[in-house]
Amino acid sequence: MIENITWANAHETLPDDNTTILLFAPESNEPIWIGYHEDDSFYVDDGTAMPPGSVTYWANLPYGPDA
């Protein structure tokens, strides 16, 4: 099964709040994170806020294989 991930520019469009997504922060020690968006900020999955402007792209999580 092949799934394509479509990255959205975080400066042009934002995800729905409190939806788990992939975050891309190219200047971070790990550029790809699992997180969410809430109240105009991005957060990693443990609730830590990403620095303002550090997330440049985001994507919906892939669906995964059919069980």
N, CA, C and O of each residue as an XYZ file, in Angstrom:
268
protein
N       0.845     -1.175      0.000
C       0.000      0.000      0.000
C       0.891      1.240      0.000
O       1.825      1.340      0.796
N       0.604      2.163     -0.878
C       1.360      3.413     -0.961
C       0.421      4.568     -0.657
O      -0.666      4.670     -1.226
N       0.858      5.443      0.253
C       0.108      6.662      0.556
C       1.015      7.854      0.312
O       2.187      7.841      0.690
N       0.484      8.859     -0.306
C       1.224     10.099     -0.493
C       0.893     11.052      0.640
O      -0.257     11.155      1.067
N       1.904     11.741      1.117
C       1.703     12.769      2.125
C       1.787     14.114      1.425
O       2.761     14.411      0.734
N       0.763     14.914      1.612
C       0.724     16.241      1.003
C       1.007     17.278      2.082
O       0.257     17.397      3.051
N       2.078     18.016      1.912
C       2.475     19.028      2.889
C       1.827     20.365      2.549
O       1.813     20.778      1.389
N       1.291     21.035      3.562
C       0.664     22.352      3.403
C       1.584     23.410      4.008
O       2.172     23.201      5.069
N       1.699     24.532      3.331
C       2.503     25.641      3.822
C       1.820     26.237      5.049
O       0.680     26.694      4.963
N       2.504     26.236      6.182
C       1.921     26.712      7.438
C       1.684     28.217      7.445
O       0.960     28.726      8.301
N       2.285     28.931      6.503
C       2.077     30.377      6.416
C       0.873     30.713      5.535
O       0.422     31.858      5.500
N       0.356     29.702      4.820
C      -0.776     29.924      3.921
C      -2.072     29.306      4.418
O      -3.146     29.864      4.195
N      -1.989     28.157      5.092
C      -3.180     27.467      5.567
C      -2.856     26.740      6.871
O      -1.729     26.293      7.078
N      -3.842     26.630      7.734
C      -3.650     25.973      9.025
C      -4.583     24.773      9.153
O      -5.665     24.759      8.566
N      -4.165     23.768      9.920
C      -5.034     22.607     10.131
C      -6.140     22.941     11.124
O      -6.094     23.971     11.796
N      -7.118     22.073     11.209
C      -8.138     22.205     12.243
C      -7.470     22.070     13.603
O      -6.558     21.260     13.770
N      -7.917     22.852     14.569
C      -7.367     22.762     15.917
C      -7.580     21.371     16.508
O      -8.592     20.717     16.259
N      -6.613     20.947     17.284
C      -6.646     19.685     18.044
C      -6.738     18.427     17.182
O      -7.215     17.390     17.644
N      -6.286     18.517     15.937
C      -6.197     17.357     15.062
C      -4.734     16.929     15.011
O      -3.865     17.767     14.770
N      -4.442     15.666     15.227
C      -3.060     15.186     15.191
C      -2.536     15.252     13.763
O      -3.172     14.765     12.828
N      -1.369     15.861     13.612
C      -0.761     16.093     12.300
C       0.739     15.860     12.361
O       1.304     15.670     13.439
N       1.379     15.875     11.200
C       2.831     15.906     11.116
C       3.266     17.362     11.017
O       2.645     18.151     10.303
N       4.320     17.718     11.725
C       4.881     19.060     11.679
C       6.256     19.000     11.044
O       7.014     18.064     11.298
N       6.589     19.985     10.221
C       7.931     20.077      9.647
C       8.551     21.378     10.110
O       8.082     22.461      9.761
N       9.619     21.266     10.906
C      10.358     22.411     11.427
C      11.823     22.226     11.028
O      12.581     21.592     11.762
N      12.232     22.766      9.881
C      13.545     22.448      9.311
C      14.744     22.845     10.176
O      15.812     22.250     10.035
N      14.603     23.811     11.048
C      15.723     24.246     11.882
C      15.831     23.449     13.187
O      16.771     23.653     13.955
N      14.892     22.558     13.442
C      14.876     21.760     14.667
C      15.879     20.616     14.570
O      16.272     20.227     13.471
N      16.297     20.072     15.722
C      17.223     18.932     15.705
C      16.588     17.707     15.065
O      17.297     16.883     14.487
N      15.283     17.569     15.152
C      14.501     16.559     14.441
C      13.484     17.332     13.615
O      12.580     17.937     14.192
N      13.589     17.340     12.295
C      12.719     18.224     11.517
C      11.253     17.804     11.426
O      10.396     18.647     11.157
N      10.942     16.527     11.641
C       9.552     16.082     11.523
C       9.059     15.598     12.881
O       9.710     14.787     13.540
N       7.897     16.108     13.290
C       7.314     15.816     14.585
C       5.848     15.435     14.419
O       5.215     15.826     13.438
N       5.307     14.680     15.359
C       3.868     14.479     15.451
C       3.368     15.523     16.431
O       3.932     15.682     17.513
N       2.322     16.231     16.065
C       1.826     17.283     16.932
C       0.428     17.718     16.559
O      -0.347     16.961     15.974
N       0.119     18.962     16.913
C      -1.205     19.520     16.643
C      -1.123     21.035     16.659
O      -0.108     21.612     17.051
N      -2.190     21.664     16.235
C      -2.301     23.123     16.207
C      -3.445     23.526     17.119
O      -4.502     22.896     17.122
N      -3.222     24.599     17.905
C      -4.264     25.089     18.802
C      -3.980     26.558     19.121
O      -2.843     26.920     19.420
N      -4.999     27.390     19.060
C      -4.876     28.800     19.437
C      -3.696     29.499     18.760
O      -2.909     30.175     19.423
N      -3.576     29.339     17.452
C      -2.535     29.994     16.648
C      -1.113     29.527     16.938
O      -0.158     30.223     16.592
N      -0.951     28.365     17.565
C       0.381     27.817     17.830
C       0.413     26.335     17.478
O      -0.612     25.654     17.490
N       1.616     25.852     17.164
C       1.831     24.428     16.935
C       2.472     23.832     18.183
O       3.287     24.477     18.843
N       2.096     22.593     18.500
C       2.615     21.884     19.657
C       3.025     20.484     19.241
O       2.397     19.890     18.365
N       4.080     19.942     19.864
C       4.414     18.537     19.650
C       3.472     17.709     20.513
O       2.773     18.243     21.374
N       3.459     16.417     20.280
C       2.451     15.556     20.913
C       2.483     15.540     22.437
O       1.491     15.155     23.054
N       3.586     15.944     23.066
C       3.616     15.977     24.536
C       3.130     17.310     25.115
O       3.155     17.510     26.329
N       2.685     18.225     24.234
C       2.160     19.509     24.677
C       3.162     20.646     24.672
O       2.806     21.776     25.006
N       4.406     20.378     24.301
C       5.428     21.420     24.233
C       5.182     22.299     23.010
O       5.023     21.799     21.897
N       5.153     23.605     23.226
C       4.934     24.546     22.125
C       6.176     24.639     21.245
O       7.304     24.681     21.737
N       5.949     24.668     19.950
C       7.044     24.907     19.009
C       7.310     26.410     18.971
O       6.371     27.197     19.093
N       8.565     26.828     18.804
C       8.837     28.263     18.716
C       8.053     28.899     17.568
O       7.903     28.288     16.510
N       7.554     30.117     17.766
C       6.795     30.791     16.699
C       7.588     30.832     15.390
O       8.767     31.188     15.376
N       6.929     30.465     14.303
C       7.544     30.486     12.974
C       8.416     29.293     12.649
O       8.896     29.182     11.521
N       8.642     28.388     13.604
C       9.535     27.258     13.338
C       8.894     26.184     12.468
O       9.589     25.492     11.724
N       7.582     26.040     12.555
C       6.876     25.055     11.715
C       6.565     25.716     10.388
O       5.796     26.675     10.325
N       7.170     25.197      9.324
C       6.971     25.786      8.004
C       5.945     25.030      7.172
O       5.313     25.603      6.285
N       5.780     23.733      7.461
C       4.811     22.904      6.750
C       4.162     21.940      7.729
O       4.732     21.624      8.773
N       2.976     21.480      7.386
C       2.270     20.472      8.170
C       1.550     19.546      7.203
O       1.296     19.911      6.055
N       1.221     18.345      7.671
C       0.510     17.368      6.832
C      -0.395     16.519      7.710
O      -0.098     16.276      8.880
N      -1.490     16.076      7.137
C      -2.352     15.113      7.825
C      -1.606     13.800      7.954
O      -0.782     13.459      7.106
N      -1.895     13.065      9.014
C      -1.271     11.754      9.195
C      -1.770     10.796      8.120
O      -2.917     10.903      7.685
N      -0.931      9.865      7.687
C      -1.408      8.840      6.752
C      -2.421      7.943      7.456
O      -2.427      7.842      8.683
N      -3.261      7.307      6.683
C      -4.284      6.427      7.241
C      -3.711      5.125      7.772
O      -4.258      4.552      8.714
N      -2.640      4.656      7.197
C      -2.051      3.388      7.616
C      -2.695      2.224      6.878
O      -3.649      2.407      6.122
N      -2.168      1.031      7.102
C      -2.692     -0.139      6.382
C      -4.069     -0.548      6.902
O      -4.429     -0.283      8.049
N      -4.812     -1.192      6.036
C      -6.089     -1.772      6.448
C      -5.797     -2.959      7.356
O      -4.946     -3.789      7.034
N      -6.476     -3.048      8.457
C      -6.230     -4.159      9.395
C      -7.062     -5.361      9.023
O      -6.992     -6.391      9.693
